[in-house]
Amino acid sequence: MLRRLALFLCLFVAAPAAYAHPAPFSYLDLHLRQDRIDGSLVVHVFDAAHDLGVAVPEQLLDPRVLAGRRQALIALLAPRLHLDAGAPVQVAWGIAEALPARNGIRLSFRAERPPGGALGVHTDFFPYDRYHQTFVNIYEGDALKAQWIFGVGSAERTYYRGTAAGALAVMATFIPAGIHHILIGPDHLLFLLGLLLLGGSWGVLVRIVTAFTIGHSITLSLAALGIITPPLSVIEPAIALTIVLVGVDNLIRGQGRDLRVWAALFFGLVHGFGFASVLREFGLPREALLLSLFSFNLGVELGQLLVVVPLALALRAIWRWRPKLGKQVAVAGSTAVIAAGGFWFVQRMIFPGGA
């Protein structure tokens, strides 16, 4: 009996809050045409009334009241909708329509400009409510192409159109991202340095870099597509360990067989998961999944070449003209590689995810 009474009291207390705000959602539809963007925004009368200072939300369902509040509602919501097609998109707002069956208000708008190859979208319509969400539908013509949900703290999302301009926009975004990532990734570059320190013919150096590329391309694709996603707490220390092993191999190899190509392939598989973690944070557009993945990987390769080519030229010249100096550089460099890799390994084991 006491349990039933307690349950009744909980429901009684919770009911007013639920009734006061039954649907903390907004709905944004964007139709991308050849020469313009058509849109509509549906908001709940409770949210609109809250920010407009209307005491009785249902009053906004009266067409006459709504007409009088239209300009104030547009002034409220317009700054909270951000569209970007290479530059901020300015929209012209149309009619405000009451939707009694949904306790909502629909506002239409239009941008008289081509949407281009990519469209950035961000919304934060009712920041007073931390539970508020905006459901976004993007259409090309009348075909639904993408669906997103924006909540408090959501970052801007970008939609890439299924056109030549859209493909170029994908490449212009993800190739530089790949280049940037490899150039700011000292662990990946140090690993490559370790592989190249012992020099060799151009054929050997090309095979080493190619093997590393094949290895990381495989796991980058598998992880980015969600097929295999090992935790970063495992991958990050493993990457550091590969750096240590390459340096150790350089010091103890002597006249043994050159296994750098196989090491590059195997360890490249590990490094690919590291690349994928960055790509997942960056965000892969579903509508251009394969192209964005290819473009990011291409950027990684270009970034590698920017470093590997001059480094390989310098090391090959040293080994060719000053073999003794080449050996000294290899020993010193391998020692530095082991030290750096060992430091990262310990750091990443003690502070997983914080390296």
Secondary structure as a PSIPRED ss2 file (coil, helix, strand):
# PSIPRED VFORMAT (PSIPRED V4.0)

   1 M C   1.000  0.000  0.000
   2 L H   0.000  1.000  0.000
   3 R H   0.000  1.000  0.000
   4 R H   0.000  1.000  0.000
   5 L H   0.000  1.000  0.000
   6 A H   0.000  1.000  0.000
   7 L H   0.000  1.000  0.000
   8 F H   0.000  1.000  0.000
   9 L H   0.000  1.000  0.000
  10 C H   0.000  1.000  0.000
  11 L H   0.000  1.000  0.000
  12 F H   0.000  1.000  0.000
  13 V H   0.000  1.000  0.000
  14 A H   0.000  1.000  0.000
  15 A H   0.000  1.000  0.000
  16 P H   0.000  1.000  0.000
  17 A H   0.000  1.000  0.000
  18 A H   0.000  1.000  0.000
  19 Y H   0.000  1.000  0.000
  20 A H   0.000  1.000  0.000
  21 H C   1.000  0.000  0.000
  22 P C   1.000  0.000  0.000
  23 A C   1.000  0.000  0.000
  24 P C   1.000  0.000  0.000
  25 F E   0.000  0.000  1.000
  26 S E   0.000  0.000  1.000
  27 Y E   0.000  0.000  1.000
  28 L E   0.000  0.000  1.000
  29 D E   0.000  0.000  1.000
  30 L E   0.000  0.000  1.000
  31 H E   0.000  0.000  1.000
  32 L E   0.000  0.000  1.000
  33 R C   1.000  0.000  0.000
  34 Q C   1.000  0.000  0.000
  35 D C   1.000  0.000  0.000
  36 R C   1.000  0.000  0.000
  37 I E   0.000  0.000  1.000
  38 D E   0.000  0.000  1.000
  39 G E   0.000  0.000  1.000
  40 S E   0.000  0.000  1.000
  41 L E   0.000  0.000  1.000
  42 V E   0.000  0.000  1.000
  43 V E   0.000  0.000  1.000
  44 H E   0.000  0.000  1.000
  45 V H   0.000  1.000  0.000
  46 F H   0.000  1.000  0.000
  47 D H   0.000  1.000  0.000
  48 A H   0.000  1.000  0.000
  49 A H   0.000  1.000  0.000
  50 H H   0.000  1.000  0.000
  51 D H   0.000  1.000  0.000
  52 L H   0.000  1.000  0.000
  53 G C   1.000  0.000  0.000
  54 V C   1.000  0.000  0.000
  55 A C   1.000  0.000  0.000
  56 V C   1.000  0.000  0.000
  57 P H   0.000  1.000  0.000
  58 E H   0.000  1.000  0.000
  59 Q H   0.000  1.000  0.000
  60 L H   0.000  1.000  0.000
  61 L H   0.000  1.000  0.000
  62 D C   1.000  0.000  0.000
  63 P H   0.000  1.000  0.000
  64 R H   0.000  1.000  0.000
  65 V H   0.000  1.000  0.000
  66 L H   0.000  1.000  0.000
  67 A H   0.000  1.000  0.000
  68 G H   0.000  1.000  0.000
  69 R H   0.000  1.000  0.000
  70 R H   0.000  1.000  0.000
  71 Q H   0.000  1.000  0.000
  72 A H   0.000  1.000  0.000
  73 L H   0.000  1.000  0.000
  74 I H   0.000  1.000  0.000
  75 A H   0.000  1.000  0.000
  76 L H   0.000  1.000  0.000
  77 L H   0.000  1.000  0.000
  78 A H   0.000  1.000  0.000
  79 P H   0.000  1.000  0.000
  80 R H   0.000  1.000  0.000
  81 L E   0.000  0.000  1.000
  82 H E   0.000  0.000  1.000
  83 L E   0.000  0.000  1.000
  84 D E   0.000  0.000  1.000
  85 A C   1.000  0.000  0.000
  86 G C   1.000  0.000  0.000
  87 A C   1.000  0.000  0.000
  88 P E   0.000  0.000  1.000
  89 V C   1.000  0.000  0.000
  90 Q C   1.000  0.000  0.000
  91 V C   1.000  0.000  0.000
  92 A E   0.000  0.000  1.000
  93 W E   0.000  0.000  1.000
  94 G E   0.000  0.000  1.000
  95 I E   0.000  0.000  1.000
  96 A E   0.000  0.000  1.000
  97 E E   0.000  0.000  1.000
  98 A E   0.000  0.000  1.000
  99 L E   0.000  0.000  1.000
 100 P H   0.000  1.000  0.000
 101 A H   0.000  1.000  0.000
 102 R H   0.000  1.000  0.000
 103 N C   1.000  0.000  0.000
 104 G E   0.000  0.000  1.000
 105 I E   0.000  0.000  1.000
 106 R E   0.000  0.000  1.000
 107 L E   0.000  0.000  1.000
 108 S E   0.000  0.000  1.000
 109 F E   0.000  0.000  1.000
 110 R E   0.000  0.000  1.000
 111 A E   0.000  0.000  1.000
 112 E C   1.000  0.000  0.000
 113 R C   1.000  0.000  0.000
 114 P C   1.000  0.000  0.000
 115 P C   1.000  0.000  0.000
 116 G C   1.000  0.000  0.000
 117 G C   1.000  0.000  0.000
 118 A E   0.000  0.000  1.000
 119 L E   0.000  0.000  1.000
 120 G E   0.000  0.000  1.000
 121 V E   0.000  0.000  1.000
 122 H E   0.000  0.000  1.000
 123 T E   0.000  0.000  1.000
 124 D C   1.000  0.000  0.000
 125 F C   1.000  0.000  0.000
 126 F C   1.000  0.000  0.000
 127 P C   1.000  0.000  0.000
 128 Y C   1.000  0.000  0.000
 129 D C   1.000  0.000  0.000
 130 R C   1.000  0.000  0.000
 131 Y C   1.000  0.000  0.000
 132 H C   1.000  0.000  0.000
 133 Q E   0.000  0.000  1.000
 134 T E   0.000  0.000  1.000
 135 F E   0.000  0.000  1.000
 136 V E   0.000  0.000  1.000
 137 N E   0.000  0.000  1.000
 138 I E   0.000  0.000  1.000
 139 Y E   0.000  0.000  1.000
 140 E E   0.000  0.000  1.000
 141 G C   1.000  0.000  0.000
 142 D C   1.000  0.000  0.000
 143 A E   0.000  0.000  1.000
 144 L E   0.000  0.000  1.000
 145 K E   0.000  0.000  1.000
 146 A E   0.000  0.000  1.000
 147 Q E   0.000  0.000  1.000
 148 W E   0.000  0.000  1.000
 149 I E   0.000  0.000  1.000
 150 F E   0.000  0.000  1.000
 151 G C   1.000  0.000  0.000
 152 V C   1.000  0.000  0.000
 153 G C   1.000  0.000  0.000
 154 S C   1.000  0.000  0.000
 155 A C   1.000  0.000  0.000
 156 E C   1.000  0.000  0.000
 157 R E   0.000  0.000  1.000
 158 T E   0.000  0.000  1.000
 159 Y E   0.000  0.000  1.000
 160 Y E   0.000  0.000  1.000
 161 R C   1.000  0.000  0.000
 162 G C   1.000  0.000  0.000
 163 T C   1.000  0.000  0.000
 164 A H   0.000  1.000  0.000
 165 A H   0.000  1.000  0.000
 166 G H   0.000  1.000  0.000
 167 A H   0.000  1.000  0.000
 168 L H   0.000  1.000  0.000
 169 A H   0.000  1.000  0.000
 170 V H   0.000  1.000  0.000
 171 M H   0.000  1.000  0.000
 172 A H   0.000  1.000  0.000
 173 T H   0.000  1.000  0.000
 174 F H   0.000  1.000  0.000
 175 I H   0.000  1.000  0.000
 176 P H   0.000  1.000  0.000
 177 A H   0.000  1.000  0.000
 178 G H   0.000  1.000  0.000
 179 I H   0.000  1.000  0.000
 180 H H   0.000  1.000  0.000
 181 H H   0.000  1.000  0.000
 182 I H   0.000  1.000  0.000
 183 L H   0.000  1.000  0.000
 184 I C   1.000  0.000  0.000
 185 G C   1.000  0.000  0.000
 186 P H   0.000  1.000  0.000
 187 D H   0.000  1.000  0.000
 188 H H   0.000  1.000  0.000
 189 L H   0.000  1.000  0.000
 190 L H   0.000  1.000  0.000
 191 F H   0.000  1.000  0.000
 192 L H   0.000  1.000  0.000
 193 L H   0.000  1.000  0.000
 194 G H   0.000  1.000  0.000
 195 L H   0.000  1.000  0.000
 196 L H   0.000  1.000  0.000
 197 L C   1.000  0.000  0.000
 198 L C   1.000  0.000  0.000
 199 G C   1.000  0.000  0.000
 200 G C   1.000  0.000  0.000
 201 S C   1.000  0.000  0.000
 202 W H   0.000  1.000  0.000
 203 G H   0.000  1.000  0.000
 204 V H   0.000  1.000  0.000
 205 L H   0.000  1.000  0.000
 206 V H   0.000  1.000  0.000
 207 R H   0.000  1.000  0.000
 208 I H   0.000  1.000  0.000
 209 V H   0.000  1.000  0.000
 210 T H   0.000  1.000  0.000
 211 A H   0.000  1.000  0.000
 212 F H   0.000  1.000  0.000
 213 T H   0.000  1.000  0.000
 214 I H   0.000  1.000  0.000
 215 G H   0.000  1.000  0.000
 216 H H   0.000  1.000  0.000
 217 S H   0.000  1.000  0.000
 218 I H   0.000  1.000  0.000
 219 T H   0.000  1.000  0.000
 220 L H   0.000  1.000  0.000
 221 S H   0.000  1.000  0.000
 222 L H   0.000  1.000  0.000
 223 A H   0.000  1.000  0.000
 224 A H   0.000  1.000  0.000
 225 L C   1.000  0.000  0.000
 226 G C   1.000  0.000  0.000
 227 I C   1.000  0.000  0.000
 228 I C   1.000  0.000  0.000
 229 T C   1.000  0.000  0.000
 230 P C   1.000  0.000  0.000
 231 P C   1.000  0.000  0.000
 232 L H   0.000  1.000  0.000
 233 S H   0.000  1.000  0.000
 234 V H   0.000  1.000  0.000
 235 I H   0.000  1.000  0.000
 236 E H   0.000  1.000  0.000
 237 P H   0.000  1.000  0.000
 238 A H   0.000  1.000  0.000
 239 I H   0.000  1.000  0.000
 240 A H   0.000  1.000  0.000
 241 L H   0.000  1.000  0.000
 242 T H   0.000  1.000  0.000
 243 I H   0.000  1.000  0.000
 244 V H   0.000  1.000  0.000
 245 L H   0.000  1.000  0.000
 246 V H   0.000  1.000  0.000
 247 G H   0.000  1.000  0.000
 248 V H   0.000  1.000  0.000
 249 D H   0.000  1.000  0.000
 250 N H   0.000  1.000  0.000
 251 L H   0.000  1.000  0.000
 252 I H   0.000  1.000  0.000
 253 R C   1.000  0.000  0.000
 254 G C   1.000  0.000  0.000
 255 Q C   1.000  0.000  0.000
 256 G C   1.000  0.000  0.000
 257 R C   1.000  0.000  0.000
 258 D C   1.000  0.000  0.000
 259 L C   1.000  0.000  0.000
 260 R H   0.000  1.000  0.000
 261 V H   0.000  1.000  0.000
 262 W H   0.000  1.000  0.000
 263 A H   0.000  1.000  0.000
 264 A H   0.000  1.000  0.000
 265 L H   0.000  1.000  0.000
 266 F H   0.000  1.000  0.000
 267 F H   0.000  1.000  0.000
 268 G H   0.000  1.000  0.000
 269 L H   0.000  1.000  0.000
 270 V H   0.000  1.000  0.000
 271 H H   0.000  1.000  0.000
 272 G H   0.000  1.000  0.000
 273 F H   0.000  1.000  0.000
 274 G H   0.000  1.000  0.000
 275 F H   0.000  1.000  0.000
 276 A H   0.000  1.000  0.000
 277 S H   0.000  1.000  0.000
 278 V H   0.000  1.000  0.000
 279 L H   0.000  1.000  0.000
 280 R H   0.000  1.000  0.000
 281 E H   0.000  1.000  0.000
 282 F H   0.000  1.000  0.000
 283 G C   1.000  0.000  0.000
 284 L C   1.000  0.000  0.000
 285 P C   1.000  0.000  0.000
 286 R H   0.000  1.000  0.000
 287 E H   0.000  1.000  0.000
 288 A H   0.000  1.000  0.000
 289 L H   0.000  1.000  0.000
 290 L H   0.000  1.000  0.000
 291 L H   0.000  1.000  0.000
 292 S H   0.000  1.000  0.000
 293 L H   0.000  1.000  0.000
 294 F H   0.000  1.000  0.000
 295 S H   0.000  1.000  0.000
 296 F H   0.000  1.000  0.000
 297 N H   0.000  1.000  0.000
 298 L H   0.000  1.000  0.000
 299 G H   0.000  1.000  0.000
 300 V H   0.000  1.000  0.000
 301 E H   0.000  1.000  0.000
 302 L H   0.000  1.000  0.000
 303 G H   0.000  1.000  0.000
 304 Q H   0.000  1.000  0.000
 305 L H   0.000  1.000  0.000
 306 L H   0.000  1.000  0.000
 307 V H   0.000  1.000  0.000
 308 V H   0.000  1.000  0.000
 309 V H   0.000  1.000  0.000
 310 P H   0.000  1.000  0.000
 311 L H   0.000  1.000  0.000
 312 A H   0.000  1.000  0.000
 313 L H   0.000  1.000  0.000
 314 A H   0.000  1.000  0.000
 315 L H   0.000  1.000  0.000
 316 R H   0.000  1.000  0.000
 317 A H   0.000  1.000  0.000
 318 I H   0.000  1.000  0.000
 319 W H   0.000  1.000  0.000
 320 R H   0.000  1.000  0.000
 321 W H   0.000  1.000  0.000
 322 R C   1.000  0.000  0.000
 323 P H   0.000  1.000  0.000
 324 K H   0.000  1.000  0.000
 325 L H   0.000  1.000  0.000
 326 G H   0.000  1.000  0.000
 327 K H   0.000  1.000  0.000
 328 Q H   0.000  1.000  0.000
 329 V H   0.000  1.000  0.000
 330 A H   0.000  1.000  0.000
 331 V H   0.000  1.000  0.000
 332 A H   0.000  1.000  0.000
 333 G H   0.000  1.000  0.000
 334 S H   0.000  1.000  0.000
 335 T H   0.000  1.000  0.000
 336 A H   0.000  1.000  0.000
 337 V H   0.000  1.000  0.000
 338 I H   0.000  1.000  0.000
 339 A H   0.000  1.000  0.000
 340 A H   0.000  1.000  0.000
 341 G H   0.000  1.000  0.000
 342 G H   0.000  1.000  0.000
 343 F H   0.000  1.000  0.000
 344 W H   0.000  1.000  0.000
 345 F H   0.000  1.000  0.000
 346 V H   0.000  1.000  0.000
 347 Q H   0.000  1.000  0.000
 348 R H   0.000  1.000  0.000
 349 M H   0.000  1.000  0.000
 350 I H   0.000  1.000  0.000
 351 F C   1.000  0.000  0.000
 352 P C   1.000  0.000  0.000
 353 G C   1.000  0.000  0.000
 354 G C   1.000  0.000  0.000
 355 A C   1.000  0.000  0.000
